[in-house]
């Protein structure tokens, strides 16, 4: 039920949007919405949901999600640098 809500409008096999044919956003760290490394913000941007929901899920499942967060913080690609980064 929850996954159907998250992926509503996407084809189950190709993850392409049914209306416009655009693929699902690629998972990467967020440059705009980050508290520590931008992992939760990046997940929220990729799923088109609010980042507070992702942070809430991460905090409620803390022991396991801490390991996942560390792995994602080290493996996700960083966003391209902007003028604000300099």
Secondary structure as the mmCIF struct_conf table of DSSP 4:
data_model
#
loop_
_struct_conf.conf_type_id
_struct_conf.id
_struct_conf.beg_label_comp_id
_struct_conf.beg_label_asym_id
_struct_conf.beg_label_seq_id
_struct_conf.end_label_comp_id
_struct_conf.end_label_asym_id
_struct_conf.end_label_seq_id
HELX_RH_AL_P HELX_RH_AL_P1 UNK A 2 UNK A 6
TURN_TY1_P TURN_TY1_P1 UNK A 7 UNK A 9
STRN STRN1 UNK A 10 UNK A 10
TURN_TY1_P TURN_TY1_P2 UNK A 12 UNK A 14
STRN STRN2 UNK A 16 UNK A 17
TURN_TY1_P TURN_TY1_P3 UNK A 18 UNK A 20
HELX_LH_PP_P HELX_LH_PP_P1 UNK A 22 UNK A 22
STRN STRN3 UNK A 23 UNK A 23
HELX_LH_PP_P HELX_LH_PP_P2 UNK A 24 UNK A 27
BEND BEND1 UNK A 31 UNK A 33
BEND BEND2 UNK A 35 UNK A 38
HELX_RH_AL_P HELX_RH_AL_P2 UNK A 39 UNK A 47
TURN_TY1_P TURN_TY1_P4 UNK A 48 UNK A 48
BEND BEND3 UNK A 49 UNK A 49
HELX_RH_AL_P HELX_RH_AL_P3 UNK A 51 UNK A 60
TURN_TY1_P TURN_TY1_P5 UNK A 61 UNK A 61
HELX_RH_AL_P HELX_RH_AL_P4 UNK A 62 UNK A 75
BEND BEND4 UNK A 76 UNK A 76
HELX_LH_PP_P HELX_LH_PP_P3 UNK A 77 UNK A 81
HELX_RH_3T_P HELX_RH_3T_P1 UNK A 83 UNK A 85
#
